[in-house]
Amino acid sequence: MTTVSILTPSYNYAQFLRAALASVSAQETCESVEHVVSDGASSDGTRDLLRSFQSRHRLVWSSSPDRGQSDALNRALEASSGDIIGWLNADDVYLPGAIQTVTDYFSAHPDVGVVFGDVVMIHEDGAVARLIALYDRPRLPLRWRGCMLQSTATFFRRDVLGDAPWDVQLRTVMDWDVFLGLQGSGVAFAHLARPLAGFRLHSAQVTHGLDSRSTDEHRIVRARHRNAAHTAALARPIGDAIHGLKKVRAGSYRREGAARALASLPLVAGDGSVDETTWRKVLDLYRAR
């Protein structure tokens, strides 16, 4: 049986972590899934919460000072044992069937190294905010437009990641750095037209309010992956245009537009349980033509 390790970096997110933990333990293949939480010495009751889950679920965790999210992810990866690696932030959740869907795809496509899906953006209380739907073959938009893949809905074969893939110098675009590195190494990416995760919107998240693609970290990553700064002004609008065209062809805009009717419906409760009525409506967006 393919084993899956879910990596969760955490720091003072106990208010959301319960739902994240429950969303992993509720997956159908729970017996083959380990959840590795690397906590940065939280002081908000996170450790007590982790202890309470450890007795009931396949949970590996540690809590000690770290150098930020990238360091926590590298530590979690080192402590993990799975063949497939998922990255679930402490304030996000997996949606029903996500891990089974991903492992089935990896099993059927041995040439694919990275699988990514769509996400439902949820408000702090777990209600639907909007849908983010993507498409296959993201190479040019990922390079020129920026990071539009949602890390919380992305899974990797362990052997493509290496030992410590996340750069501890990066706080906000470490995901883009990893994706570009894998893409540049020839790793195949595949899109699953299905929501795999719920991405929570709230004021305490690291990237809250960050919409610029011209930060110092963006410039570091572009230079590292030979995306010259003097061409960025031209490359970004081209990347935006290709991104939009691919979304049209994949029906992504249609799904996103239809999802507006679900705004504010309850999806994820504080204990991680999913409202079945709303979830069926989300899935119906993918059945309609």
HELIX and SHEET records of a PDB file:
HELIX    1   1 ALA A   14  SER A   25  1                                  12    
HELIX    2   2 CYS A   30  SER A   32  5                                   3    
HELIX    3   3 THR A   46  GLN A   54  1                                   9    
HELIX    4   4 GLN A   69  ALA A   79  1                                  11    
HELIX    5   5 ALA A   98  ALA A  108  1                                  11    
HELIX    6   6 ARG A  139  LEU A  140  1                                   2    
HELIX    7   7 PRO A  141  ARG A  145  3                                   5    
HELIX    8   8 SER A  151  ALA A  153  5                                   3    
HELIX    9   9 ARG A  158  LEU A  161  1                                   4    
HELIX   10  10 MET A  174  GLY A  184  1                                  11    
HELIX   11  11 ASP A  216  ARG A  224  1                                   9    
HELIX   12  12 ALA A  229  ALA A  250  1                                  22    
HELIX   13  13 SER A  252  ALA A  259  1                                   8    
HELIX   14  14 ARG A  260  LEU A  262  5                                   3    
HELIX   15  15 GLU A  276  ARG A  287  1                                  12    
SHEET    1   A 7 LEU A  59  SER A  63  0                                        
SHEET    2   A 7 VAL A  33  ASP A  39  1                                        
SHEET    3   A 7 VAL A   4  SER A  10  1                                        
SHEET    4   A 7 ILE A  84  TRP A  87  1                                        
SHEET    5   A 7 THR A 154  ARG A 157 -1                                        
SHEET    6   A 7 VAL A 112  ILE A 122 -1                                        
SHEET    7   A 7 VAL A 128  ILE A 132 -1                                        
SHEET    1   B 8 LEU A  59  SER A  63  0                                        
SHEET    2   B 8 VAL A  33  ASP A  39  1                                        
SHEET    3   B 8 VAL A   4  SER A  10  1                                        
SHEET    4   B 8 ILE A  84  TRP A  87  1                                        
SHEET    5   B 8 THR A 154  ARG A 157 -1                                        
SHEET    6   B 8 VAL A 112  ILE A 122 -1                                        
SHEET    7   B 8 ALA A 188  ARG A 200  1                                        
SHEET    8   B 8 VAL A  93  TYR A  94 -1                                        
END                                                                             
